[in-house]
Amino acid sequence: MTIEGAVVGAVERGLLILLAVAADDDPDDAEWLAQKITALRIFPDDAGKMNLSLGEAGGGALVISQFTLLASTRKGARPSFNAAASPAAALPLYHDFVRRLAAASGVSVSTGRFGARMEVALVNQGPVTLVLDSRLKE
């Protein structure tokens, strides 16, 4: 991931996590999400079966704040971001999640720069893309 042409975060093997903080999220949501991501068995074992967790696979994580994931396009043509937390509320939860993920998983966790315009490149092997919602617990 680059900001103004400089690489500020990267992960070779692991997860790119686009984190959207909702207006009603709290530290319990950050904890649930960190534990859930840590426990997911989504990396291939020696037989090629998705059977290893992030820590077992020896990966890392890159966490990028992405409030636009909470967009509503129900009315009109312009997305509404009313469900997203304000930057003042989201920033502490973003940092809390990063800290909890690193502690729970034991892997290196890199971050983007909160609120910055970033260029994110992804090579998705598999591909495996999941949506986790702490409100739905899925």
Backbone as ProteinMPNN parsed JSONL, in Angstrom:
{"seq_chain_A": "MTIEGAVVGAVERGLLILLAVAADDDPDDAEWLAQKITALRIFPDDAGKMNLSLGEAGGGALVISQFTLLASTRKGARPSFNAAASPAAALPLYHDFVRRLAAASGVSVSTGRFGARMEVALVNQGPVTLVLDSRLKE", "coords_chain_A": {"N_chain_A": [[0.846, -1.149, 0.0], [0.541, 2.186, -0.825], [1.168, 5.625, -0.077], [1.105, 8.737, -1.389], [3.094, 7.891, -3.169], [4.929, 6.519, -1.562], [5.759, 3.455, 0.001], [3.926, 2.326, 2.665], [2.855, 0.266, 4.079], [2.744, -3.274, 4.084], [2.201, -6.738, 3.274], [3.378, -9.94, 2.848], [2.513, -12.741, 2.83], [-0.615, -13.527, 3.935], [-3.241, -11.634, 5.358], [-5.28, -9.111, 3.924], [-7.018, -6.741, 5.447], [-9.878, -4.979, 5.289], [-11.216, -2.624, 7.172], [-14.198, -1.552, 8.463], [-15.605, 0.752, 10.56], [-18.472, 0.976, 12.351], [-21.012, 3.308, 13.411], [-22.183, 2.442, 15.792], [-20.387, 0.636, 16.831], [-18.206, -0.899, 19.274], [-15.618, -1.565, 21.805], [-16.076, -4.312, 22.325], [-16.886, -5.287, 19.855], [-14.523, -4.992, 18.4], [-12.912, -6.827, 19.758], [-14.322, -9.269, 19.324], [-14.087, -9.468, 16.533], [-11.273, -9.563, 16.156], [-10.668, -11.975, 17.469], [-12.21, -13.777, 15.948], [-11.104, -13.546, 13.352], [-8.512, -14.415, 13.897], [-8.981, -17.099, 14.522], [-9.995, -18.223, 12.198], [-9.758, -20.775, 9.82], [-8.317, -20.605, 7.095], [-6.184, -20.831, 5.428], [-4.167, -22.848, 3.245], [-3.206, -26.217, 4.061], [-0.543, -28.705, 3.994], [-1.732, -30.534, 2.318], [-3.279, -29.003, 0.731], [-5.744, -28.28, 1.654], [-8.033, -25.968, 3.079], [-7.104, -25.259, 6.103], [-5.516, -24.085, 7.996], [-4.826, -21.553, 10.402], [-4.245, -17.985, 10.501], [-1.975, -17.455, 12.143], [-0.856, -20.046, 12.266], [-0.195, -20.429, 9.618], [1.848, -18.734, 9.314], [1.615, -16.117, 8.533], [0.932, -12.604, 7.969], [-0.729, -9.477, 8.656], [-2.429, -6.822, 7.059], [-4.007, -3.961, 7.857], [-6.526, -1.836, 6.887], [-8.33, 1.112, 7.154], [-11.657, 1.451, 6.1], [-14.196, 3.045, 5.589], [-16.11, 3.259, 3.609], [-17.201, 0.798, 3.097], [-19.476, 0.637, 4.538], [-21.442, 1.894, 3.154], [-24.662, 2.997, 2.12], [-26.837, 2.425, -0.495], [-29.449, 2.639, -0.922], [-31.263, 4.79, -1.316], [-31.542, 7.006, -3.995], [-28.726, 8.074, -6.069], [-26.354, 8.732, -4.907], [-24.115, 7.474, -2.589], [-24.806, 6.934, 0.884], [-23.16, 7.505, 3.917], [-23.936, 7.349, 6.52], [-24.054, 5.293, 8.4], [-21.487, 4.823, 9.16], [-18.933, 5.296, 11.611], [-17.937, 8.42, 13.063], [-14.815, 10.046, 12.247], [-13.472, 10.735, 14.661], [-14.558, 8.946, 16.509], [-14.092, 6.511, 15.257], [-11.295, 6.201, 14.905], [-9.96, 5.54, 17.465], [-11.111, 2.974, 17.867], [-10.249, 1.612, 15.61], [-7.447, 1.538, 16.06], [-7.546, 0.055, 18.432], [-8.606, -2.392, 17.52], [-6.475, -3.218, 15.824], [-4.427, -3.558, 17.722], [-5.558, -5.596, 19.303], [-5.819, -7.658, 17.386], [-3.129, -8.201, 16.751], [-2.234, -9.098, 19.272], [-3.89, -11.352, 19.7], [-3.384, -13.016, 17.505], [-0.631, -13.219, 17.224], [0.894, -12.474, 15.072], [2.642, -10.306, 12.752], [1.321, -7.096, 12.34], [0.498, -4.736, 10.061], [-0.375, -1.372, 9.153], [-2.484, 0.927, 7.354], [-2.685, 4.455, 6.777], [-4.778, 6.129, 8.744], [-7.547, 7.714, 7.377], [-6.155, 8.689, 5.193], [-5.537, 9.129, 1.662], [-5.105, 6.314, -0.051], [-3.26, 3.989, -2.079], [-4.002, 0.819, -2.855], [-2.775, -2.349, -3.47], [-3.496, -5.667, -4.468], [-2.89, -9.1, -4.505], [-4.754, -11.744, -4.833], [-4.766, -14.837, -3.69], [-6.271, -17.816, -4.471], [-9.206, -17.364, -5.135], [-9.893, -16.11, -1.847], [-12.31, -14.408, -0.238], [-13.821, -12.836, 2.393], [-16.632, -11.633, 4.266], [-17.015, -10.277, 7.355], [-19.158, -9.598, 10.028], [-19.516, -7.986, 12.964], [-21.842, -7.356, 14.257], [-23.698, -9.204, 13.368], [-22.439, -11.466, 14.06], [-21.142, -13.181, 12.287]], "CA_chain_A": [[0.0, 0.0, 0.0], [1.341, 3.4, -0.914], [0.586, 6.94, 0.146], [1.946, 9.723, -2.074], [4.216, 7.207, -3.794], [5.784, 5.807, -0.596], [5.178, 2.254, 0.593], [3.765, 2.525, 4.109], [2.394, -0.972, 4.694], [2.745, -4.406, 3.156], [2.199, -8.077, 3.84], [3.678, -10.907, 1.784], [1.539, -13.827, 2.948], [-1.492, -13.218, 5.054], [-4.564, -11.061, 5.126], [-5.576, -7.704, 3.765], [-8.269, -6.542, 6.181], [-10.506, -3.675, 5.113], [-11.983, -2.498, 8.404], [-15.194, -0.49, 8.524], [-16.092, 0.959, 11.927], [-19.833, 1.52, 12.341], [-21.296, 4.296, 14.46], [-22.538, 1.79, 17.052], [-19.359, -0.332, 17.237], [-17.527, -0.637, 20.547], [-14.49, -2.474, 21.996], [-16.494, -5.716, 22.218], [-16.871, -5.625, 18.427], [-13.107, -5.142, 18.031], [-12.439, -8.09, 20.341], [-14.936, -10.387, 18.607], [-13.512, -9.53, 15.2], [-9.885, -10.025, 16.266], [-10.697, -13.406, 17.811], [-12.768, -14.512, 14.81], [-10.104, -13.571, 12.283], [-7.41, -15.249, 14.359], [-9.382, -18.505, 14.552], [-10.398, -18.724, 10.883], [-8.855, -21.726, 9.158], [-8.526, -20.244, 5.693], [-4.944, -21.019, 4.672], [-4.012, -24.259, 2.893], [-2.199, -27.058, 4.704], [0.302, -29.4, 3.017], [-2.594, -31.259, 1.377], [-4.034, -28.029, -0.048], [-7.053, -28.04, 2.269], [-8.094, -24.79, 3.957], [-7.079, -25.884, 7.42], [-4.588, -23.389, 8.877], [-5.151, -20.181, 10.799], [-3.252, -16.977, 10.133], [-0.755, -17.717, 12.909], [-0.303, -21.341, 11.859], [0.324, -20.301, 8.264], [3.015, -17.857, 9.351], [1.318, -14.922, 7.758], [0.826, -11.309, 8.622], [-1.975, -8.793, 8.318], [-2.411, -5.403, 6.72], [-5.332, -3.457, 8.212], [-6.791, -0.54, 6.29], [-9.647, 1.661, 7.471], [-12.427, 1.541, 4.86], [-15.56, 3.381, 5.992], [-17.041, 3.169, 2.482], [-17.874, -0.501, 3.119], [-20.756, 0.814, 5.222], [-22.293, 2.737, 2.318], [-26.02, 2.592, 1.769], [-27.23, 2.945, -1.803], [-30.894, 2.402, -0.978], [-31.957, 5.961, -1.854], [-30.834, 7.85, -4.944], [-27.516, 7.614, -6.738], [-25.183, 9.074, -4.115], [-24.067, 6.638, -1.384], [-24.861, 7.544, 2.216], [-22.223, 6.891, 4.859], [-24.444, 7.649, 7.856], [-23.821, 4.175, 9.318], [-20.076, 4.808, 9.561], [-18.557, 6.113, 12.773], [-17.17, 9.636, 12.762], [-13.38, 9.789, 12.409], [-13.072, 10.827, 16.071], [-14.982, 7.717, 17.18], [-13.549, 5.341, 14.559], [-9.837, 6.068, 15.046], [-9.569, 4.726, 18.623], [-11.525, 1.579, 17.665], [-9.335, 1.082, 14.59], [-6.201, 1.205, 16.767], [-7.861, -1.005, 19.385], [-8.684, -3.629, 16.751], [-5.112, -3.588, 15.388], [-3.728, -4.062, 18.911], [-6.163, -6.881, 19.681], [-5.479, -8.649, 16.371], [-1.718, -8.569, 16.948], [-2.132, -9.875, 20.511], [-4.582, -12.631, 19.57], [-2.84, -13.857, 16.439], [0.812, -13.373, 17.334], [1.548, -12.163, 13.809], [2.931, -8.911, 12.483], [0.174, -6.381, 11.793], [0.821, -3.424, 9.499], [-1.578, -0.56, 8.948], [-2.459, 2.075, 6.472], [-2.744, 5.693, 7.548], [-6.197, 6.433, 8.915], [-8.044, 8.919, 6.722], [-5.337, 9.091, 4.046], [-5.862, 8.576, 0.345], [-4.113, 5.253, -0.221], [-3.331, 3.099, -3.226], [-3.877, -0.534, -2.314], [-2.634, -3.403, -4.477], [-3.802, -6.965, -3.883], [-2.844, -10.343, -5.269], [-5.622, -12.589, -4.031], [-4.559, -16.238, -4.04], [-7.406, -18.665, -4.12], [-9.225, -16.297, -4.135], [-10.792, -16.223, -0.702], [-12.718, -13.102, 0.256], [-14.888, -13.03, 3.373], [-17.186, -10.478, 4.949], [-17.356, -10.574, 8.746], [-19.926, -8.511, 10.63], [-19.576, -8.227, 14.402], [-23.241, -7.246, 14.725], [-24.381, -10.461, 13.042], [-21.577, -12.549, 14.576], [-20.841, -14.125, 11.204]], "C_chain_A": [[0.901, 1.225, 0.0], [0.495, 4.626, -0.611], [1.57, 7.942, -0.439], [3.222, 9.089, -2.608], [5.133, 6.432, -2.866], [5.054, 4.593, -0.035], [5.126, 2.447, 2.102], [3.27, 1.274, 4.826], [2.364, -2.074, 3.66], [2.676, -5.696, 3.945], [2.447, -9.028, 2.674], [2.622, -12.006, 1.758], [0.659, -13.491, 4.137], [-2.79, -12.619, 4.604], [-4.494, -9.561, 4.891], [-6.946, -7.521, 4.395], [-8.733, -5.112, 5.953], [-11.501, -3.526, 6.253], [-12.912, -1.291, 8.344], [-15.711, -0.405, 9.953], [-17.445, 1.654, 11.853], [-20.037, 2.449, 13.537], [-21.604, 3.647, 15.798], [-21.539, 0.712, 17.477], [-18.709, 0.096, 18.544], [-16.374, -1.629, 20.711], [-14.859, -3.959, 21.941], [-16.515, -6.182, 20.764], [-15.434, -5.842, 17.95], [-12.555, -6.465, 18.547], [-13.013, -9.289, 19.592], [-14.281, -10.575, 17.245], [-12.07, -10.034, 15.229], [-9.831, -11.52, 16.567], [-11.185, -14.248, 16.627], [-11.747, -14.637, 13.69], [-8.945, -14.483, 12.659], [-7.738, -16.731, 14.264], [-9.732, -19.081, 13.181], [-9.332, -19.627, 10.281], [-9.046, -21.565, 7.651], [-7.264, -20.357, 4.837], [-4.733, -22.502, 4.404], [-2.929, -24.952, 3.717], [-1.389, -27.748, 3.605], [-0.502, -30.168, 1.976], [-3.432, -30.311, 0.515], [-5.407, -27.707, 0.502], [-6.99, -26.784, 3.137], [-8.222, -25.281, 5.388], [-6.204, -25.143, 8.424], [-5.076, -21.977, 9.181], [-4.032, -19.248, 10.336], [-1.929, -17.236, 10.843], [-0.081, -19.009, 12.504], [0.335, -21.275, 10.479], [1.559, -19.412, 8.211], [2.823, -16.586, 8.555], [1.375, -13.661, 8.582], [-0.505, -10.689, 8.226], [-1.695, -7.334, 8.004], [-3.831, -4.901, 6.932], [-5.477, -2.033, 7.682], [-8.204, -0.109, 6.658], [-10.403, 1.917, 6.172], [-13.892, 1.82, 5.179], [-16.562, 3.219, 4.856], [-17.721, 1.81, 2.385], [-19.248, -0.415, 3.778], [-21.73, 1.674, 4.421], [-23.683, 2.127, 2.145], [-26.347, 3.239, 0.43], [-28.732, 2.773, -2.016], [-31.632, 3.557, -1.637], [-31.047, 6.711, -2.829], [-29.571, 7.223, -5.504], [-26.244, 7.933, -5.955], [-25.192, 8.229, -2.843], [-24.153, 7.482, -0.106], [-23.919, 6.777, 3.128], [-22.637, 7.143, 6.304], [-24.186, 6.536, 8.858], [-22.391, 4.125, 9.825], [-19.859, 5.709, 10.77], [-17.826, 7.365, 12.296], [-15.685, 9.314, 12.909], [-12.921, 9.824, 13.874], [-13.445, 9.573, 16.848], [-14.314, 6.491, 16.569], [-12.054, 5.134, 14.828], [-9.427, 5.261, 16.281], [-9.957, 3.251, 18.474], [-10.662, 0.889, 16.622], [-8.029, 0.654, 15.27], [-6.419, 0.071, 17.77], [-7.937, -2.355, 18.671], [-7.297, -4.107, 16.329], [-4.341, -4.185, 16.559], [-4.252, -5.438, 19.308], [-5.824, -7.981, 18.678], [-4.034, -9.114, 16.534], [-1.56, -9.449, 18.182], [-2.74, -11.263, 20.353], [-3.897, -13.569, 18.585], [-1.35, -14.134, 16.587], [1.558, -13.074, 16.046], [1.809, -10.662, 13.701], [1.713, -8.261, 11.832], [0.639, -4.995, 11.356], [-0.484, -2.669, 9.292], [-1.358, 0.446, 7.834], [-2.376, 3.323, 7.345], [-4.196, 6.129, 7.569], [-6.54, 7.754, 8.231], [-7.255, 9.363, 5.504], [-5.882, 8.503, 2.757], [-4.749, 7.588, 0.002], [-4.34, 4.523, -1.534], [-3.019, 1.698, -2.72], [-3.814, -1.525, -3.464], [-2.83, -4.746, -3.779], [-3.603, -8.064, -4.91], [-3.569, -11.346, -4.394], [-5.457, -14.032, -4.478], [-5.754, -17.046, -3.594], [-8.576, -18.467, -5.036], [-10.196, -16.607, -3.008], [-11.06, -14.803, -0.213], [-13.919, -13.315, 1.16], [-15.359, -11.697, 3.911], [-17.583, -10.935, 6.347], [-18.06, -9.356, 9.331], [-20.112, -8.81, 12.113], [-20.994, -8.1, 14.943], [-24.004, -8.536, 14.487], [-23.658, -11.671, 13.614], [-21.389, -13.64, 13.522], [-19.818, -13.56, 10.274]], "O_chain_A": [[1.892, 1.29, 0.728], [-0.711, 4.658, -0.852], [2.731, 7.991, -0.033], [4.301, 9.673, -2.515], [6.038, 5.746, -3.341], [3.889, 4.679, 0.353], [6.148, 2.698, 2.742], [3.266, 1.229, 6.056], [2.007, -1.849, 2.504], [3.039, -5.749, 5.12], [1.795, -8.928, 1.634], [1.918, -12.171, 0.761], [1.157, -13.203, 5.226], [-3.374, -13.032, 3.602], [-3.754, -8.84, 5.561], [-7.93, -8.09, 3.92], [-8.076, -4.157, 6.367], [-12.514, -4.224, 6.293], [-12.465, -0.154, 8.194], [-16.203, -1.395, 10.494], [-17.554, 2.775, 11.357], [-19.322, 2.373, 14.536], [-21.319, 4.233, 16.842], [-21.824, -0.052, 18.399], [-18.665, 1.279, 18.88], [-16.169, -2.464, 19.831], [-14.031, -4.781, 21.549], [-16.199, -7.336, 20.474], [-15.162, -6.769, 17.186], [-11.81, -7.145, 17.841], [-12.281, -10.22, 19.258], [-13.958, -11.695, 16.85], [-11.693, -10.858, 14.396], [-9.029, -12.245, 15.977], [-10.629, -15.309, 16.345], [-11.551, -15.722, 13.143], [-8.454, -15.24, 11.822], [-6.86, -17.537, 13.956], [-9.763, -20.301, 13.016], [-8.152, -19.278, 10.241], [-9.824, -22.283, 7.023], [-7.281, -20.015, 3.655], [-5.081, -23.334, 5.242], [-1.89, -24.371, 4.03], [-1.528, -27.418, 2.428], [-0.012, -30.424, 0.876], [-4.205, -30.76, -0.332], [-6.158, -26.946, -0.107], [-6.008, -26.563, 3.846], [-9.302, -25.668, 5.833], [-6.152, -25.531, 9.591], [-5.657, -21.303, 8.331], [-3.0, -19.698, 9.839], [-0.875, -17.236, 10.207], [1.145, -19.062, 12.407], [1.3, -21.988, 10.205], [2.238, -19.343, 7.187], [3.767, -16.05, 7.975], [1.808, -13.659, 9.734], [-1.31, -11.315, 7.538], [-0.831, -6.702, 8.613], [-4.759, -5.359, 6.265], [-4.673, -1.151, 7.982], [-9.157, -0.87, 6.495], [-9.864, 2.526, 5.247], [-14.735, 0.932, 5.055], [-17.755, 3.057, 5.114], [-18.713, 1.669, 1.669], [-20.086, -1.298, 3.593], [-22.737, 2.133, 4.96], [-23.843, 0.911, 2.039], [-26.159, 4.441, 0.243], [-29.215, 2.764, -3.148], [-32.538, 3.329, -2.438], [-29.9, 7.011, -2.5], [-29.369, 6.011, -5.427], [-25.168, 7.452, -6.307], [-26.168, 8.259, -2.093], [-23.635, 8.597, -0.042], [-23.886, 5.547, 3.11], [-21.799, 7.15, 7.206], [-24.106, 6.802, 10.057], [-22.11, 3.453, 10.817], [-20.512, 6.741, 10.926], [-17.178, 7.357, 11.249], [-15.335, 8.385, 13.637], [-12.074, 9.026, 14.277], [-12.717, 9.175, 17.758], [-14.003, 5.535, 17.28], [-11.605, 3.996, 14.964], [-8.601, 4.357, 16.149], [-9.212, 2.372, 18.908], [-10.376, -0.302, 16.746], [-7.564, -0.468, 15.071], [-5.548, -0.783, 17.931], [-7.397, -3.348, 19.158], [-6.986, -5.29, 16.468], [-3.674, -5.208, 16.405], [-3.472, -6.34, 19.613], [-5.569, -9.118, 19.075], [-3.76, -10.312, 16.46], [-0.832, -10.441, 18.146], [-2.166, -12.247, 20.822], [-3.84, -14.778, 18.809], [-0.86, -15.165, 16.127], [2.743, -13.389, 15.937], [1.263, -9.863, 14.461], [1.141, -8.806, 10.888], [1.109, -4.194, 12.164], [-1.562, -3.264, 9.262], [-0.236, 0.762, 7.44], [-2.033, 3.239, 8.524], [-4.771, 6.457, 6.532], [-5.904, 8.779, 8.478], [-7.644, 10.324, 4.841], [-6.6, 7.503, 2.768], [-3.6, 7.977, -0.207], [-5.462, 4.448, -2.036], [-1.926, 1.425, -2.225], [-4.691, -1.543, -4.328], [-2.388, -4.94, -2.646], [-4.083, -7.973, -6.04], [-3.067, -11.75, -3.345], [-5.958, -14.411, -5.536], [-6.186, -16.95, -2.445], [-8.926, -19.432, -5.716], [-11.2, -17.29, -3.209], [-10.137, -14.087, 0.177], [-14.918, -13.904, 0.747], [-14.585, -10.744, 4.002], [-18.381, -11.858, 6.507], [-17.613, -8.223, 9.15], [-20.785, -9.774, 12.476], [-21.313, -8.679, 15.981], [-24.851, -8.924, 15.291], [-24.207, -12.772, 13.646], [-21.462, -14.835, 13.809], [-19.439, -14.213, 9.301]]}, "name": "protein", "num_of_chains": 1, "seq": "MTIEGAVVGAVERGLLILLAVAADDDPDDAEWLAQKITALRIFPDDAGKMNLSLGEAGGGALVISQFTLLASTRKGARPSFNAAASPAAALPLYHDFVRRLAAASGVSVSTGRFGARMEVALVNQGPVTLVLDSRLKE"}
